[in-house]
Amino acid sequence: MSQHQNANKDQFRPEDHAAEHFLLTTVVGSYPKPKWLNRAKELYRDPEHGFDADDYQEAKDDAARLITNEHERAGLDVVVDGEMRRNEMVEYFAHRIDGYEFNGPVKVWGHNYFDKPSVVSEVEYDETWLVDEYEFTASATDRPVKVPITGPYTLANWSFNEAYDDEESLAYDLADLVNEEIAKLVEAGARYIQIDEPALATTPDDHAIVGECLERIVADIPEDVRIGLHVCYGDYSRIYPEILEFPVDEFDLELANGDYDQLEVFKDPEFTKDLAFGVVDVHDAEVESVEDIERNIEKGLEIVPPEQLVVSPDCGVKLLPREVAYGKMKNMVEAARNVEKRLDEGDLEVQSRAAPADD
């Protein structure tokens, strides 16, 4: 475990948190957009309407403020704006990185299309990507704000490469740009950054490339800035325990959707980082009961002790009905607080970590 890790998590503990134990609650990132925001986007794109850029900006601001408030009402310790300003996790960033261009949508499965970008020249950092988004969200809440960023490996893997000799060198250049953006975010006050690398789960043999990308990303980033890595939906046995070498504080993993079939993967060797543990299934439109979520949290405590556990959904919840997403968040927070109380009272036994032997 990195030396700053526990203090790194404790900085997000609310001042009025009554329990001795603290299971940090947060979300992965995306959240269902209000239906009127999608309508506003249609109006903005329709030249027949007088709905201009300022009108659309106001709609996005209102949505971001609304969802941030919804996260507060659910009781989350760390909030995001639900990615109200983002369309798709690669496309959004590709529009902001010099060297990318778009040539039209590509069919990816069924009747679904993805506006897959092409890298046509060396990628370069120009204007900031997320600083305005972060500053707006931070001004709309008194709670800590997490900033999700699509990672360089996924930005490279999910794009056409027409400029670099190989995907690896493209990913490394993108990692340097992500490092620049994080430095700007830190300057603006951000203390919790999540790198999203869904492509790692589909190409696990490239974990060494992702590791090198992360080394570049965290270079010269202050130790009090919490860096998480989100990897969803894959065979984790193909990247564990290698990922423990990655220079991050927290791994955010999807396990609820697979009914915790992969739980044993992380028990040997010992999980030495913080674990953001998916306790609600984002592919299930039923709201789990508080009791069921408590049992899921207990499964996380089979892997790490409470001080290393973060409670979150499996993944982004944007595809759920909004009332379902809110119900899951609210029950998740209540379950976490109940588990904290049981830990405080000694009603829940957990495996304690043995002190490391001196070398």
MOJOGI-V66612 format. One record per backbone hydrogen bond with DSSP energy under -1.0 kcal/mol. NH is the residue of the N-H (numbers start at 1). CO is the residue of the C=O. Records with the same first field share a line. If there is no record, write none. Layout:
NH: CO  CO
This chain:
5: 2
8: 4
9: 5
10: 6
11: 7
12: 9
13: 10
17: 14
26: 311
31: 82
37: 34
38: 34
39: 35
40: 36
41: 37
42: 38
43: 39
44: 40
45: 41
49: 46
52: 50
56: 52
57: 53
58: 54
59: 55
60: 56
61: 57
62: 58
63: 59
64: 60
65: 61
66: 62
67: 63
68: 64
69: 65
70: 66
71: 67
72: 68
73: 69
74: 70
75: 72
76: 71
77: 25
78: 25
79: 144
86: 83
92: 88
94: 90
95: 91
96: 93
98: 124
100: 97
101: 118
106: 114
108: 112
112: 109
114: 106
116: 114
118: 101
119: 160
120: 99
121: 99
124: 98
134: 130
135: 131
136: 132
137: 133
138: 134
139: 135
146: 79
147: 192
149: 194
151: 196
155: 151
156: 152
157: 153
158: 154
159: 156
160: 117
162: 119
170: 166
171: 167
172: 168
173: 169
174: 170
175: 171
176: 172
177: 173
178: 174
179: 175
180: 176
181: 177
182: 178
183: 179
184: 180
185: 181
186: 182
187: 183
188: 184
189: 186
190: 185
193: 226
194: 147
195: 228
196: 149
197: 230
200: 197
203: 199
206: 203
207: 204
210: 206
211: 207
212: 208
213: 209
214: 210
215: 211
216: 212
217: 213
218: 214
221: 218
225: 222
226: 191
228: 193
229: 250
230: 195
231: 252
236: 234
238: 235
239: 236
240: 236
243: 239
244: 241
245: 242
246: 243
248: 246
249: 227
250: 227
251: 274
252: 229
253: 276
259: 256
260: 255
261: 258
263: 260
265: 262
266: 263
267: 264
274: 249
275: 308
276: 251
277: 310
278: 253
279: 312
284: 281
293: 289
294: 290
295: 291
296: 292
297: 293
298: 294
299: 295
300: 296
301: 297
302: 299
303: 300
304: 300
308: 305
309: 306
310: 275
311: 24
312: 277
314: 280
317: 30
320: 317
325: 321
326: 322
327: 323
328: 324
329: 325
330: 326
331: 327
332: 328
333: 329
334: 330
335: 331
336: 332
337: 333
338: 334
339: 335
340: 336
341: 337
342: 338
343: 339
344: 340
345: 341
347: 342
